[in-house]
Amino acid sequence: MYLPTFSSLAALTLIAAGSTQGAESRFDLGPEDWRIADLRTGGPYVTPLRYYDVTWLDADGDPGGCLSVHDPSNNSFAFDAPAKFLGDWSAFAGARLGFSLRSSHQNWTDDSAVMVVGVINGSPRAIVSPIVPQPGTQWSFYTIELAAGQFRYDNRNGAFVTAQDFQQVITNVTALRINGEYGAAVQETVGLDSVSLPARPVLAIESAGDQVVLSWADWAAAFQLQVNGALQTLDWMDVTNTPTAGDGRLRVTRDIANPPAWYRLRWP
């Protein structure tokens, strides 16, 4: 479950939240059972050669705590997700996986991908979606659309995954790996933070006279804006205003509520 975050403006209070489904790792209290998978360069990324522990930092993340790892071998490596991210992803088809990365080096691209392992026609197989552009030394937030057209078989150069095979994989995901290999030698230090399934959009608010404008990233168009008059109740109602699009964001304008109202974004 996503923990609410709050901000306030005049007589209106804002809450940004997700549904009770899905999973996230903020790494504010620890590594949350993530580990490092040592992988063959170029894939197919199904069976790791071995696993390594990660280093947890209690600060310097995006924001708060984060994971950090120095390249552990001459092979490729990836951040390997815990059980809470695995299983049936069918409800998230068309949504996005979100995460933040940074890397001290950016001179290796062959393994730069999100790797999702499942079963196709009875055999384990990895499908991958490229991470573009390479993460730099500052945190960058990425989203990967969970759709067949965004994934390839086995590695970045494979054929595009068919809709039928994609559905087989996401029905029972057995591994989620986020690449950490961005250096051509055993040289890079890579950080991971703010992993969420589905990706959690940030709901922003700004004043406009006696109205407020609520906005969020247009990649999160599937999320529903909801309103509630009291946080002590579960009476969340869909906001029926049609969002307007522009500059990469969706916007809804509402009158300032008196008494205060609470808003959130919810995955269907």
C-alpha positions in Angstrom: 0.0 0.0 0.0 1.2 3.5 -0.8 1.7 5.8 2.2 -0.1 9.1 1.7 1.9 12.3 1.3 0.4 15.6 2.2 0.7 19.3 1.2 -1.7 22.1 1.9 -2.9 25.3 0.2 -5.4 27.8 1.6 -8.5 25.9 2.6 -7.8 22.8 0.5 -5.7 19.8 1.6 -4.1 17.4 -0.9 -3.4 13.7 -0.6 -1.6 11.8 -3.3 -2.1 8.0 -3.0 -2.3 4.8 -5.0 -4.6 1.8 -4.7 -4.2 -0.9 -2.2 -2.8 -3.1 -4.9 0.8 -3.0 -6.2 4.1 -2.7 -4.4 6.8 -0.1 -3.8 10.2 0.2 -2.2 11.2 3.6 -0.8 14.3 2.3 1.0 13.8 4.7 3.9 14.1 2.0 6.6 16.3 -0.6 4.9 17.1 -2.6 1.8 13.6 -4.3 1.9 15.0 -7.7 0.8 16.4 -6.5 -2.6 19.7 -8.1 -3.7 22.1 -8.1 -6.6 21.8 -10.7 -9.4 25.1 -11.5 -11.2 24.1 -12.1 -14.9 25.6 -13.2 -18.2 26.4 -10.2 -20.3 23.9 -9.9 -23.1 21.3 -12.1 -21.5 19.0 -14.0 -21.5 18.9 -13.0 -17.8 16.7 -16.0 -16.6 19.2 -17.7 -14.3 21.6 -15.6 -12.3 25.2 -16.9 -11.9 25.1 -15.9 -8.2 23.6 -13.3 -5.9 25.3 -10.5 -3.9 24.1 -8.3 -1.0 23.3 -4.7 -1.6 24.5 -1.7 0.4 21.7 0.4 2.0 22.2 4.1 2.5 19.9 5.9 5.0 20.2 9.2 3.1 21.2 10.6 -0.3 18.3 8.9 -2.1 15.5 10.2 -4.3 14.5 11.1 -1.6 15.5 9.5 1.7 17.2 6.2 1.7 18.4 4.2 -1.3 20.3 1.2 -2.4 23.9 1.4 -3.7 26.3 -1.2 -5.2 29.7 -1.1 -6.7 30.1 -3.4 -9.7 30.7 -6.8 -8.1 32.2 -8.8 -11.1 33.2 -8.9 -14.8 29.7 -10.0 -15.6 26.6 -7.9 -15.8 24.5 -7.3 -12.7 21.0 -6.1 -11.9 19.0 -5.1 -8.8 16.7 -8.2 -8.0 13.3 -7.4 -6.6 11.8 -9.2 -3.6 8.6 -11.4 -3.6 6.2 -8.5 -3.0 6.9 -7.3 -6.6 6.3 -10.8 -8.1 3.3 -12.8 -9.1 0.3 -11.8 -11.2 0.7 -8.4 -12.9 -2.4 -8.7 -15.0 -4.1 -5.8 -13.2 -1.2 -3.5 -14.2 -1.3 -4.2 -18.0 -1.0 -0.7 -19.6 0.3 0.9 -16.4 4.0 1.7 -15.8 6.8 0.5 -13.5 8.6 3.4 -12.0 12.1 3.7 -10.5 15.0 6.1 -10.0 18.6 5.3 -11.0 22.0 7.0 -10.9 25.4 5.8 -12.0 29.0 7.0 -11.8 29.7 5.7 -15.3 27.8 5.6 -18.6 29.9 3.7 -21.1 28.1 0.3 -21.3 24.6 -0.1 -22.9 24.3 -3.8 -23.9 22.4 -4.7 -20.7 20.6 -1.5 -20.0 17.1 -2.8 -19.5 14.4 -3.8 -17.1 14.2 -7.6 -17.1 10.9 -9.4 -16.4 11.1 -13.2 -16.1 8.1 -15.5 -16.5 6.9 -18.6 -18.3 6.2 -18.7 -22.0 4.7 -22.0 -23.4 5.9 -23.9 -20.3 9.5 -22.6 -20.3 11.1 -19.8 -18.2 12.0 -16.8 -20.3 13.0 -13.2 -19.9 11.5 -10.2 -21.7 13.3 -6.9 -21.5 12.5 -3.2 -21.9 15.4 -0.8 -22.6 16.3 1.9 -20.0 16.9 5.0 -22.0 18.8 7.3 -21.6 21.7 6.0 -19.5 21.5 7.2 -15.8 23.9 9.9 -15.0 25.5 10.9 -11.7 22.3 12.6 -10.5 19.1 10.8 -9.9 16.8 10.2 -12.9 13.3 8.8 -12.7 12.2 6.3 -15.3 8.9 4.7 -16.2 8.5 1.5 -18.2 5.1 0.9 -19.9 3.8 -2.6 -19.2 2.7 -3.4 -22.8 3.9 -6.0 -25.3 5.2 -3.4 -27.7 7.7 -2.1 -25.1 9.4 -5.5 -24.5 11.7 -7.8 -26.5 12.6 -11.4 -26.1 15.8 -12.3 -24.2 17.8 -9.1 -24.6 17.7 -5.5 -26.1 18.3 -6.9 -29.6 15.6 -9.5 -29.5 12.3 -9.5 -31.5 9.3 -7.7 -30.0 7.2 -9.7 -27.7 3.8 -10.8 -28.9 0.7 -9.8 -27.0 0.0 -13.5 -26.3 3.4 -14.2 -24.8 3.4 -10.9 -22.9 0.2 -11.9 -21.2 1.7 -15.3 -20.3 4.6 -13.6 -18.6 2.7 -11.0 -16.6 0.2 -13.6 -15.3 3.0 -15.0 -13.2 6.2 -12.9 -12.9 8.9 -14.9 -11.2 11.7 -12.2 -11.3 12.0 -8.5 -11.8 15.5 -7.1 -12.4 16.5 -3.5 -13.0 19.9 -3.3 -14.7 22.9 -1.8 -12.8 25.6 -2.5 -15.4 26.5 0.9 -16.9 30.3 0.7 -16.9 32.5 -1.1 -19.5 34.8 -2.2 -16.7 34.4 -3.2 -13.1 34.2 0.5 -12.2 30.7 1.9 -11.7 28.8 2.6 -8.5 25.0 2.5 -9.1 22.1 3.6 -7.0 18.4 2.5 -7.0 15.4 4.2 -5.3 11.7 4.9 -5.5 10.6 1.6 -7.1 6.8 1.4 -7.6 4.4 -0.9 -9.4 2.4 0.8 -10.8 4.5 3.9 -11.0 3.3 6.5 -8.5 2.6 9.9 -10.1 2.9 13.0 -8.0 -0.2 15.1 -7.7 0.6 18.8 -7.7 -1.5 21.8 -6.7 -1.4 25.5 -7.4 -3.7 28.4 -6.7 -5.7 30.3 -9.4 -7.8 32.9 -7.7 -10.7 31.2 -5.9 -9.8 28.0 -7.7 -7.0 25.4 -7.6 -5.3 23.5 -10.4 -4.5 19.9 -9.8 -2.0 18.4 -12.2 0.0 15.2 -12.8 2.2 13.6 -15.5 0.4 12.6 -18.6 1.9 9.2 -18.6 -0.4 8.5 -15.6 -3.6 9.1 -17.6 -5.0 5.8 -16.4 -5.1 7.1 -12.8 -8.4 8.5 -11.5 -8.5 11.8 -9.6 -10.7 11.3 -6.5 -12.0 13.7 -3.8 -13.1 13.1 -0.2 -14.6 15.6 2.3 -13.1 13.8 5.4 -10.1 11.6 5.8 -11.8 9.7 8.6 -14.2 8.1 6.0 -13.7 5.9 2.9 -16.1 8.1 0.8 -13.7 8.8 -2.0 -15.6 9.9 -5.2 -14.3 10.2 -8.7 -13.8 13.7 -10.0 -15.7 13.8 -13.3 -14.0 16.9 -14.8 -12.2 15.9 -18.0 -8.5 16.7 -17.6 -6.9 19.1 -20.1 -3.5 18.1 -21.5 -0.4 20.2 -22.2 3.3 20.4 -21.6 3.4 16.7 -20.5 0.8 17.1 -17.8 -2.9 16.6 -17.2 -4.8 19.3 -15.3 -8.1 19.7 -13.6 -9.4 23.0 -12.2 -11.6 23.0 -9.1 -13.2 25.5 -6.8 -11.5 25.8 -3.4 -13.5 23.8 -1.0 -14.9 25.1 2.3 -14.7 23.0 4.4 -11.5 21.5 3.1 -11.4 18.6 0.6 -8.8 15.9 0.1 -7.7 14.7 -3.3 -5.8 11.6 -4.5 -4.8 9.7 -7.6 -5.9 6.1 -7.6 -5.0 3.3 -9.9 -8.2 1.6 -11.2 
